[in-house]
């Protein structure tokens, strides 16, 4: 049995909270990550409706004209574990809440 929810069961980008829609700065990212053991792997959760866990590539590039620092997505590792989905929802991003 496939228990993966359909795309329609998740909030749209317009329904996400302001926190989920904010743009993160380099300083805020450093502060968020400083709360964790520096040897802890970092993963990227993508596509809430069909969620994947991705590695981050060990590269960052600044686009000074646009005033943006880019992080590159690494390889897809697996489907996102339910524990990660729950942690993201509890951290304030409703896009990761399962709607059943």
N, C-alpha and C positions, 0 to 999 in steps of 0.2 A: 504494500500500500504506500502511495506517495503522500507523505504528510507535509510536503512543502507548500506553503501558502501561495496563492496567486498574487500577481502584481497589484490587483485591485484591492487587496486586503491591507495595504499599507498606506499611511498618509502620503499625500503628494508633497512635492517640495514646497508648495505654497502653504501646506498645512503644518509644516515643521515649525518648531519654536524658533524665536529669534536667536537663541544660543546656537542652534544647529546651523543657522544661516550666516552667522558671523564669520568674518575672515580672521583667521588666526595669524598673529604676528610672530616673527622669529623669537622675540623675547618671551611671548606667552607660551610658545612651544617649548622653549628651553626650561621655563618655569614648571610646566606640566611634567616634563620628563625628569626634572631634577628630583622629583618626589620618589623616584624608583631606583632600584639597584642599577648601576651603570652597566652591568653585565646582562641585564634582562633583554631578550630579543624584542625588537619592535616589529609589529605587524600592521598592515593596513586592511581595514574592513571595507569592502566595496559592495555596491549593488544590494541595498537592503531587501529588495523583493526576491532576489535569488543570490543570497549572500556568499561571498568568497573571502578567504583569508589570503592576503598577498604579502610577500616580503617587500621591503623597501630596498631599492638598489643603493649601494653605498656611494651615492653621488648627489651633490646639491649644486645648482648653478644659479647665479644671480642674473636677472635681466634688469640691468640698471635703468634702461630707458622706460620700462614698465613699472619699475619699483617693486619687483616680485622676486622671491627666491623659489626656485622649483626643486621639488624632490621627485625622483623617478621611481615609478612602481617597479618592483622586482617581479619575480615569477609568481604565478598562482600556486599556492601551497595546498589548499584544500577548501572544502566548503567551510563557512564560518561556523564554529561550534556554538551551540545554544548558550553556553555559559558566557561567551563573548558578546552575543546578541543581548543577553540580559544585562550584562555589565554596562554596555553602551546605552541601553535604554534607561538604566538606573542613574547613569551619569548625566542624563538630561536630553538625550536625543531620541524623540519619539519615533523616528523612522525605523528604529530597530526593535520596536515592540511588536510582538506577534499578535495578530488580530484573529482570534478563532471564534 
